[in-house]
Amino acid sequence: MLILGLLAGPAAARQPDLAHMTGGELAAFARAFPKGGELHNHLSGAIFGETLLQWAVEDGLCIDTKRLALAPPCTPDDTLKPAAAAVRDETLRSALIDSFSTRHPEFMGRSGHDQFFTAFGRIGALPEARAGDELAVVLEGLARQNTFYLEVMVTPQGLAAALKGGQAGWKGGDLAAQKAADSAAGLEALVPAAMAQTDALEARARTVMKCGAPDASPGCQVTVRYLVQTIRVLAPEQTFAQLQLGVALIAADPRWVGLQMVAPEDNPASLANYSLHMRMVDYLTDHGRKVPVALHAGELTLKYATPADLGSHVAQAIRVAGARRIGHGVDFAQEDGAEALAAEAAAKGVLVEINLSSNDSILEVRGKAHPYAWLRQRRVPTSLSTDDAGLLRIDLSHEYARAAGEGADYADLKRSARNAIAYAFLSGEGLWRDPGTYAKPAQACAGQIGAEAPKPGPCAALVAGSDKAREQWRHEHLLALFEAAGAAR
């Protein structure tokens, strides 16, 4: 049963008292609560190890028993074993799931940081066609959690783009010359292939979820958009080519809505080229005006980087690259001039994507050491997300419950859920004139938000003509139903 408390003041309303919920109550609450959307999700890390092994068996893959990794179909030997045989060995199967996740700290003597970032190489042998299955798993999972919007990170034509960049060669930091060389090498010709790759991804997901059939999965109702995930540990000319392709793809295909940069921020190549990467993004996106930008920034601690590195990464992402969203931002409060930077982020509406379990597993930052509460106090927009749910063995509901257990109240969670759509890279005008606060609805929809459908007229026209307003309308109706059900108990 939801435990309800009374808020003081003339505008008081009954709201769930999360601080006094038992663990079971909090888990049930978080699962049912409409969480708006998921803005920080890597498709390649979203799948639990049990499912990866099931697919490995179906696809006839092998297991490298020494590395505890997936391997292509093979001739069995002392190290390689067919996946079908490997999963029958319960000890080996358990070790593989450990290898594909961070569920056991110090597994194989690795830190959480090293276990996490090396896991991608151990699960990378799955056929590319499985990306559609991965997407279906993510969409079905969100729908089961009463959540219906996703922005997912994928690297379209990543290898081909990197090869084009290598062919063009590095132009010594002359970004205009670099862009021209990539175009001369035929980089933009990869856009149709990336769009076809997206078509195949979605078609497979729809098939798996039986979309259009009487027994269609609820996942079919989840709206999905894509972020171009570029790799920051490559040679500069290769990273630039991936970014350049991403900008061209976003211009050509409305399903692709924003640009990202990924891979360990503490990698020597990432650190050495960080400022250069920010200049690349600034140049190619016109400081975020041409293409929306969300950047992994500040996923650092002194255990993995120097004070100088912690001093400016979030600032450069916002001030140089024009990022509208920051992924992680763990070192935000340790940036040079942190208070001024937080005030700037709040004023500009730069959202920080909060990944509590990821930051705990990888960086050992948890509880009061995490800047989530500090950011909320300074009115920096935030939204909870999973990062890599499969590797971390979590889901979005887990992160909401964890946030509540670490001090977030119902208003914080409600704001997080609304922020996940208001700060999404969806097209069109939103339902709120004050995103982040949610006290001023769009004039056309004043007095209607929360209803099942807008009244015919200006509000209905707004919702019909705007992707963002449409997703917000659905969320607000789900939220109204959730709150009405809770208040009735």
C-alpha positions, -999 to +999 in steps of 0.1 A: +000+000+000+013+035-008+020+055+023+006+090+019+017+121+038+002+156+039+024+185+027+021+217+047+009+250+032-021+264+014-013+245-018-009+213+001-016+180-017-014+144-007+018+128-020+036+095-013+058+096+017+088+078+003+109+081+034+086+059+054+081+032+028+094-003+034+117-018+008+088-038-008+065-007-009+092+014-025+100-012-051+063-016-060+058+021-060+088+027-083+077+001-108+042+014-111+052+051-112+052+066-147+089+075-152+084+096-184+114+083-203+149+070-204+175+094-218+208+076-212+207+040-225+234+022-244+218-005-264+250-026-264+250-028-226+212-031-220+208-069-220+212-093-191+237-121-194+211-149-193+195-135-225+229-131-241+236-167-235+202-178-248+209-159-280+244-174-282+229-209-282+203-200-308+230-184-331+254-213-328+281-193-311+310-206-290+323-197-256+359-188-249+362-205-215+395-188-207+383-153-213+347-161-203+336-144-235+313-150-265+331-162-296+320-169-332+310-204-343+341-226-339+358-259-339+358-269-302+391-272-285+406-269-250+395-232-248+365-230-271+332-247-263+298-245-281+275-222-262+248-250-261+272-272-241+286-243-220+252-233-206+246-269-194+276-265-171+261-245-143+294-234-129+306-221-162+272-205-169+274-186-136+309-175-143+298-162-177+270-141-162+296-127-138+318-119-167+290-101-186+280-080-156+293-061-125+272-082-101+303-095-082+328-068-072+364-077-079+354-105-103+386-119-119+405-094-098+392-064-118+378-032-103+342-023-111+356+002-135+377-023-154+350-051-152+324-027-167+344-013-196+360-046-206+327-065-206+317-050-239+345-069-256+334-101-240+298-098-254+307-084-288+305-115-308+267-115-312+256-109-348+246-074-357+211-086-365+205-091-328+204-053-323+167-055-331+162-082-304+181-059-280+158-030-288+127-052-283+139-062-249+145-026-239+111-014-252+092-043-235+110-036-203+101+001-203+065-006-211+063-030-181+075-001-160+048+023-172+073+043-192+069+050-229+098+071-243+134+061-250+164+078-265+189+050-271+226+052-281+238+033-311+268+037-334+255+037-370+281+026-396+307+032-369+335+011-384+329+023-420+329+060-408+362+054-389+377+038-420+367+069-441+383+091-415+415+071-416+415+073-454+412+111-452+440+113-427+445+139-400+447+175-412+465+189-381+435+204-364+421+223-394+385+212-389+372+227-422+399+208-441+391+177-422+354+179-430+362+185-467+386+155-468+360+132-452+334+143-478+358+138-506+364+103-492+326+096-496+316+098-459+281+111-466+275+082-488+272+061-456+240+079-446+216+057-467+234+026-453+228+039-417+192+046-425+188+011-439+205-002-408+179+016-387+151+002-408+163-033-402+168-027-365+132-014-361+117-041-383+133-068-363+121-052-330+086-050-343+086-086-354+099-098-320+072-077-303+044-088-327+035-052-334+002-049-352-010-084-340-037-090-315-011-102-290+013-073-296+037-065-268+031-033-248+066-024-260+051-015-293+036+016-276+070+029-266+083+058-287+120+055-296+145+080-309+182+074-315+214+092-304+245+088-326+271+073-304+306+082-314+338+068-300+363+091-282+392+067-279+399+064-316+424+085-336+411+121-339+404+117-377+382+087-370+363+103-341+357+133-363+344+112-392+319+095-369+307+129-356+305+142-391+284+112-402+262+116-372+254+152-381+245+142-417+224+113-405+204+135-380+197+159-408+185+132-431+165+109-407+141+123-380+145+091-360+180+102-352+178+132-329+212+139-312+249+134-310+269+117-282+305+107-274+312+075-254+340+053-241+360+057-209+365+094-202+396+085-183+413+067-212+446+083-221+433+091-256+401+106-242+420+128-218+446+139-243+420+148-270+391+160-247+394+197-256+399+189-293+367+167-292+348+196-277+360+219-306+350+192-331+315+190-317+312+228-316+323+231-352+302+204-367+270+213-348+273+251-347+276+250-310+246+227-307+223+249-328+224+227-359+222+194-340+213+187-304+242+175-283+243+153-252+278+145-239+293+121-214+312+145-192+326+144-157+324+106-154+356+109-134+370+108-099+405+114-086+410+076-086+410+078-124+421+113-134+440+143-121+425+174-105+431+193-137+410+168-156+382+170-131+384+208-132+369+215-167+352+186-185+316+195-178+324+232-183+339+225-217+310+203-227+286+231-220+306+262-229+326+250-258+306+221-274+271+236-266+258+204-249+222+206-239+226+175-217+254+161-196+257+123-191+268+114-156+284+147-144+299+129-113+327+155-109+304+185-115+308+198-079+346+195-083+348+216-114+366+249-112+340+275-103+314+248-097+288+270-082+289+294-111+288+265-135+257+250-118+240+284-119+248+286-156+235+251-163+203+259-144+198+292-163+205+275-197+184+245-189+212+220-193+200+187-179+223+161-161+215+125-168+218+108-134+231+071-133+233+062-096+241+025-099+265+030-128+284+056-108+286+033-078+298+003-097+323+021-119+335+050-098+325+039-063+306+072-059+274+066-039+251+082-013+261+116+000+292+115-022+271+117-053+263+152-066+226+144-074+213+162-043+237+191-048+225+195-084+188+194-073+195+221-046+209+243-073+179+238-096+200+221-123+176+199-143+182+162-137+167+129-148+173+094-136+185+068-162+201+034-163+233+038-185+238+000-192+210-019-174+221-054-185+258-050-174+247-034-141+217-058-136+192-030-129+162-013-145+148+022-145+125+014-116+155+003-095+171+037-101+140+055-090+137+034-059+174+039-052+171+077-055+142+076-030+163+055-006+191+081-009+170+111-001+149+121-031+113+128-023+082+124-045+085+158-060+120+150-071+110+118-088+080+135-104+103+162-118+128+136-130+101+118-150+088+150-165+123+162-173+129+130-193+105+142-219+108+180-215+146+178-221+144+150-247+155+159-282+119+156-295+106+180-321+079+206-314+066+228-286+061+213-252+031+214-229+050+235-203+063+270-205+086+264-176+103+230-181+120+219-149+094+237-127+060+226-143+038+253-128+030+271-161+012+249-187+011+261-223-018+285-226-036+264-252-038+235-227-043+253-194-067+233-172-066+202-194-033+186-187-038+151-171-070+144-191-072+113-213-075+135-245-073+172-252-105+191-260-110+199-297-093+232-305-059+248-298-048+222-273-057+193-295-038+210-324-007+215-302-007+179-292-013+166-327+014+188-342+042+183-317+061+151-309+071+165-275+036+176-266+022+143-276+046+123-254+041+148-225+003+144-228+005+107-225+028+109-195+007+135-177-024+113-182-006+082-168+007+104-139-028+116-131-041+080-131-013+069-108-018+098-084-056+093-083-051+055-076-027+063-048-048+090-032-078+066-031-060+041-009 
